[in-house]
Amino acid sequence: MYCINLESDDPFFNLAIEESLLKNNKDEYLILGINKPCVIIGKHQSGHMEVNTKFASQNKIPVIRRISGGGTVFHDHGNLNFSFIRQSESGKQVDFRKYTQPVIDFLKSMGVEARFEGGNDLKVDGLKISGNAEHIHGNRVLHHGTLLFSSSLEMLRNSLRKDTSCYTSRAVVSNPSSVVNLNEKMNCFRDINELRSEMMNYFLRNFSDNFPYILSHTDILQAESLADSKYKTWEWNWAYGPEYTFKNSFEINKLNHSCELFVKDGIIRECSIEGSDQMKIASKKLMGCRHMVEDLSETFRGENIILTEEEIFNFF
């Protein structure tokens, strides 16, 4: 198995390199990487339903869809991502215990007793330190997971939507858990880079068929192309998600309003706004509009409706 330390902290590229190595190569890989702040949603989730749209927009935190299922996770420079790309037998591809056990063993060697719980989580003392997901491609499997080391738990909590009652959808819903950073459970590392270095050394030391690997020029070009054509696009990150209905009631200019949106393929297909006559007229203009903050803001401005930054988020 080839072991890769990703130099990039670009989440678009780092997700793309996983998919590219999975689908374009036949070798097996362990990948360790760290991303700049972002929210990663599962393949079958609705972005606005999972993400605190207001917080993410105001803090310019990108929302990116991955190819595996499961729930939403927050990444930052305090979170270590690990990925295994392996050959697998038909009917035995999905095996969370198999791919998390080496990570559990590594943590144990560092004095941390982690347990596999809840189907795809690693926990220490009942608190989540790792979420995991998998994607199958033919006879190959991509298993990737997180290791919270020194993440901003405040940013994590603020980035994820707490109340989803405005949304109705068949989308996969995240199962929130109480979390903890590993640096509260171990004191052997000064920072996450030391953790990453020791984890890589652990796999190179303890498995004779593991070798360090540096991405080739071709590897990089393929991933960059995939990042541009897929992972950076609205079509993949937002439009791909399942259809949903959004309902909310709010006050604008001291007048009560209510709205109902039906969104399919990221586009508002049906829209009803009750309140002012101006808003009722504008609701017709929203049909065919992308359900995105900048698109709604532009449409309202075109109807001479000036909403504050706070007010536009009543529609998310």
C-alpha positions as CSV (number, residue, x, y, z in Angstrom):
1,M,0.0,0.0,0.0
2,Y,1.3,3.4,-0.9
3,C,1.2,6.0,1.8
4,I,0.6,9.7,0.9
5,N,1.0,12.8,3.0
6,L,-1.0,15.4,1.2
7,E,0.8,18.8,1.1
8,S,-2.4,20.6,-0.1
9,D,-4.9,21.9,2.4
10,D,-7.4,22.6,-0.5
11,P,-10.5,20.5,0.2
12,F,-11.6,20.6,-3.4
13,F,-8.3,19.1,-4.5
14,N,-8.0,16.7,-1.6
15,L,-11.5,15.2,-2.3
16,A,-10.6,15.0,-6.0
17,I,-7.4,13.1,-5.4
18,E,-9.2,10.5,-3.5
19,E,-11.7,9.9,-6.3
20,S,-9.1,10.1,-9.0
21,L,-6.8,7.5,-7.3
22,L,-9.8,5.3,-6.6
23,K,-11.1,5.3,-10.2
24,N,-8.0,5.8,-12.4
25,N,-5.4,3.6,-10.6
26,K,-5.3,0.0,-9.5
27,D,-2.9,0.5,-6.5
28,E,-3.8,0.7,-2.9
29,Y,-3.3,3.8,-0.8
30,L,-3.3,5.4,2.6
31,I,-3.8,9.1,2.4
32,L,-3.4,11.6,5.3
33,G,-4.4,15.2,4.8
34,I,-5.6,18.4,6.5
35,N,-8.1,20.8,5.0
36,K,-8.7,24.5,5.5
37,P,-12.1,25.3,7.1
38,C,-15.0,23.7,5.1
39,V,-18.2,21.7,5.5
40,I,-18.3,18.3,3.8
41,I,-21.7,16.9,3.2
42,G,-22.6,13.3,2.3
43,K,-23.5,12.3,-1.3
44,H,-27.2,12.0,-0.5
45,Q,-27.7,15.1,1.6
46,S,-29.3,18.5,1.1
47,G,-26.7,21.2,1.7
48,H,-29.0,23.9,3.2
49,M,-30.7,21.4,5.4
50,E,-27.4,20.3,6.9
51,V,-25.5,23.5,7.0
52,N,-26.0,26.8,8.9
53,T,-26.3,28.7,5.6
54,K,-26.0,32.1,7.3
55,F,-22.9,31.2,9.3
56,A,-21.2,29.5,6.3
57,S,-22.0,32.4,4.0
58,Q,-20.9,35.1,6.3
59,N,-17.7,33.3,7.1
60,K,-17.0,32.2,3.6
61,I,-16.9,28.5,4.5
62,P,-17.3,26.4,1.4
63,V,-19.8,23.5,1.4
64,I,-18.6,20.5,-0.6
65,R,-20.3,17.2,-1.5
66,R,-18.2,14.0,-1.3
67,I,-18.9,10.8,-3.2
68,S,-19.5,8.7,-0.1
69,G,-22.7,8.6,1.9
70,G,-23.2,9.4,5.6
71,G,-23.5,12.7,7.4
72,T,-22.0,16.1,7.4
73,V,-18.6,16.9,9.0
74,F,-16.7,20.1,9.6
75,H,-13.0,20.2,8.6
76,D,-10.3,22.7,9.7
77,H,-6.6,22.8,10.3
78,G,-7.2,20.9,13.6
79,N,-8.8,17.9,11.9
80,L,-6.7,15.1,10.4
81,N,-8.3,13.2,7.5
82,F,-7.4,9.6,6.7
83,S,-8.4,7.6,3.7
84,F,-7.9,4.0,2.6
85,I,-8.3,3.0,-1.0
86,R,-8.2,-0.8,-1.2
87,Q,-9.1,-3.7,-3.4
88,S,-12.1,-5.6,-2.0
89,E,-14.0,-8.8,-2.5
90,S,-17.5,-8.6,-4.0
91,G,-20.1,-8.5,-1.3
92,K,-17.5,-7.6,1.4
93,Q,-16.7,-4.0,0.3
94,V,-18.6,-2.2,3.1
95,D,-16.6,-2.9,6.3
96,F,-16.2,0.0,8.7
97,R,-14.6,-2.1,11.4
98,K,-11.9,-3.4,9.0
99,Y,-10.8,0.1,8.0
100,T,-11.1,1.8,11.4
101,Q,-9.3,-1.0,13.3
102,P,-5.8,0.1,12.2
103,V,-6.6,3.7,13.4
104,I,-7.9,2.3,16.7
105,D,-4.6,0.4,17.0
106,F,-2.6,3.5,16.3
107,L,-4.4,5.5,18.9
108,K,-3.9,2.7,21.4
109,S,-0.2,2.8,20.8
110,M,-0.4,6.5,21.7
111,G,-2.2,5.7,25.0
112,V,-5.8,6.5,23.8
113,E,-8.5,3.8,24.0
114,A,-10.9,4.5,21.1
115,R,-14.0,2.4,20.4
116,F,-15.9,1.7,17.3
117,E,-19.5,2.7,18.0
118,G,-22.8,3.6,16.2
119,G,-22.0,2.0,12.9
120,N,-19.3,4.5,11.7
121,D,-17.9,6.5,14.6
122,L,-14.9,6.3,16.8
123,K,-15.4,7.5,20.3
124,V,-13.2,8.1,23.4
125,D,-15.0,8.0,26.7
126,G,-18.3,8.1,24.9
127,L,-17.4,11.3,22.9
128,K,-16.9,11.2,19.1
129,I,-13.5,11.8,17.7
130,S,-14.0,10.4,14.2
131,G,-16.8,10.0,11.6
132,N,-16.3,7.6,8.7
133,A,-17.9,7.0,5.3
134,E,-17.3,4.7,2.4
135,H,-17.8,4.6,-1.4
136,I,-17.6,1.5,-3.6
137,H,-16.2,1.6,-7.1
138,G,-16.3,-1.9,-8.8
139,N,-14.0,-4.0,-6.7
140,R,-12.4,-1.1,-5.0
141,V,-13.4,0.7,-1.8
142,L,-12.7,4.2,-0.6
143,H,-12.9,4.5,3.2
144,H,-12.3,7.9,4.7
145,G,-12.6,9.3,8.1
146,T,-11.8,12.2,10.4
147,L,-9.7,12.6,13.5
148,L,-10.5,15.6,15.6
149,F,-7.3,16.8,17.2
150,S,-7.5,20.5,17.9
151,S,-10.5,21.6,15.8
152,S,-12.5,24.7,16.7
153,L,-15.5,23.0,18.2
154,E,-17.3,26.4,18.3
155,M,-16.8,26.7,14.5
156,L,-17.9,23.1,14.1
157,R,-21.1,23.7,16.1
158,N,-21.9,27.0,14.4
159,S,-21.4,25.6,10.9
160,L,-23.9,22.8,11.2
161,R,-27.7,23.4,11.2
162,K,-29.3,22.6,14.6
163,D,-33.0,23.0,13.7
164,T,-34.1,21.4,10.5
165,S,-37.9,21.8,11.1
166,C,-38.2,24.2,8.2
167,Y,-37.1,21.5,5.8
168,T,-38.9,18.4,4.5
169,S,-36.9,16.0,2.4
170,R,-36.0,12.3,1.8
171,A,-32.4,13.3,2.1
172,V,-30.1,11.5,4.4
173,V,-30.0,13.3,7.8
174,S,-27.0,13.7,10.0
175,N,-27.0,12.2,13.5
176,P,-25.3,14.8,15.7
177,S,-23.0,13.5,18.5
178,S,-21.1,15.1,21.3
179,V,-17.5,15.5,20.2
180,V,-14.1,15.9,21.8
181,N,-10.6,16.8,20.5
182,L,-7.9,14.3,20.9
183,N,-5.5,16.8,22.3
184,E,-7.6,16.7,25.4
185,K,-7.0,13.0,25.7
186,M,-3.3,12.9,24.8
187,N,-0.3,15.2,25.5
188,C,2.3,13.5,23.4
189,F,1.9,15.9,20.4
190,R,2.5,19.6,20.2
191,D,0.3,20.0,17.2
192,I,-1.6,18.1,14.5
193,N,1.4,17.9,12.2
194,E,3.2,15.8,14.8
195,L,0.1,13.6,15.0
196,R,0.1,13.2,11.3
197,S,3.8,12.4,11.1
198,E,3.6,9.8,13.9
199,M,0.5,8.2,12.3
200,M,2.3,7.9,8.9
201,N,5.4,6.5,10.6
202,Y,3.2,4.0,12.5
203,F,1.8,2.6,9.2
204,L,5.2,2.5,7.6
205,R,6.8,0.8,10.6
206,N,4.1,-1.8,11.3
207,F,3.1,-3.0,7.8
208,S,5.9,-4.4,5.6
209,D,4.0,-3.8,2.4
210,N,3.5,-0.1,3.0
211,F,5.7,2.4,1.2
212,P,5.8,6.2,1.0
213,Y,4.5,7.7,-2.2
214,I,4.7,11.2,-3.7
215,L,1.9,12.2,-6.1
216,S,3.1,12.2,-9.7
217,H,2.5,15.1,-12.1
218,T,-0.2,13.0,-13.8
219,D,-1.9,12.4,-10.4
220,I,-2.0,16.1,-9.7
221,L,-3.3,17.1,-13.1
222,Q,-6.1,14.6,-13.0
223,A,-7.1,15.7,-9.5
224,E,-7.0,19.4,-10.4
225,S,-9.1,18.7,-13.5
226,L,-11.7,16.8,-11.4
227,A,-11.7,19.5,-8.7
228,D,-12.5,22.1,-11.4
229,S,-15.1,20.1,-13.3
230,K,-16.9,18.6,-10.3
231,Y,-15.9,19.6,-6.7
232,K,-16.0,23.3,-7.3
233,T,-19.3,23.4,-9.1
234,W,-22.7,24.4,-7.9
235,E,-24.1,21.5,-9.9
236,W,-22.4,18.9,-7.8
237,N,-22.4,20.6,-4.4
238,W,-25.9,21.9,-4.4
239,A,-28.0,20.8,-7.4
240,Y,-27.1,17.1,-7.0
241,G,-28.9,16.8,-3.6
242,P,-32.4,15.4,-3.2
243,E,-35.5,17.6,-3.7
244,Y,-36.9,19.4,-0.6
245,T,-39.6,21.7,0.6
246,F,-38.8,24.7,2.8
247,K,-41.4,26.6,4.9
248,N,-40.8,29.5,7.2
249,S,-42.6,32.4,8.8
250,F,-40.9,35.7,9.6
251,E,-41.3,39.5,9.9
252,I,-40.1,42.1,7.3
253,N,-40.8,45.8,7.8
254,K,-43.0,45.0,10.8
255,L,-45.3,42.8,8.6
256,N,-45.7,39.1,9.1
257,H,-44.7,36.9,6.1
258,S,-44.7,33.2,5.3
259,C,-43.0,31.4,2.5
260,E,-43.0,27.9,1.0
261,L,-40.4,26.8,-1.5
262,F,-40.2,23.5,-3.4
263,V,-36.6,23.0,-4.6
264,K,-35.6,20.3,-7.1
265,D,-32.1,20.0,-8.7
266,G,-31.1,23.1,-6.7
267,I,-33.8,25.2,-8.5
268,I,-36.9,26.7,-6.9
269,R,-39.7,25.1,-8.9
270,E,-42.6,26.4,-6.8
271,C,-42.7,29.4,-4.6
272,S,-45.4,31.0,-2.5
273,I,-44.9,34.1,-0.3
274,E,-47.7,35.6,1.8
275,G,-47.4,39.0,3.3
276,S,-46.9,42.2,1.3
277,D,-48.2,42.5,-2.3
278,Q,-44.7,43.3,-3.4
279,M,-43.4,40.0,-2.0
280,K,-46.3,38.1,-3.6
281,I,-45.3,39.4,-7.0
282,A,-41.6,38.7,-6.3
283,S,-42.5,35.0,-5.4
284,K,-43.3,34.4,-9.1
285,K,-39.9,35.7,-10.1
286,L,-38.1,33.3,-7.7
287,M,-39.4,30.3,-9.7
288,G,-36.6,29.1,-11.8
289,C,-34.0,30.7,-9.5
290,R,-31.2,28.8,-7.8
291,H,-31.9,28.4,-4.1
292,M,-28.7,30.3,-3.2
293,V,-28.2,33.4,-1.2
294,E,-26.7,35.5,-4.0
295,D,-29.4,34.5,-6.5
296,L,-32.3,35.3,-4.2
297,S,-30.7,38.6,-3.2
298,E,-30.2,39.6,-6.9
299,T,-33.8,38.6,-7.7
300,F,-35.3,40.7,-4.9
301,R,-33.1,43.7,-5.9
302,G,-34.5,43.3,-9.4
303,E,-38.0,43.8,-7.9
304,N,-36.8,46.8,-5.9
305,I,-37.0,44.8,-2.7
306,I,-34.1,45.6,-0.5
307,L,-33.6,43.0,2.2
308,T,-31.0,43.3,4.9
309,E,-28.3,40.6,5.2
310,E,-30.3,39.1,8.1
311,E,-33.6,39.1,6.2
312,I,-32.3,37.1,3.2
313,F,-31.6,34.2,5.5
314,N,-35.3,33.9,6.3
315,F,-35.4,31.9,3.0
316,F,-32.8,29.3,4.1
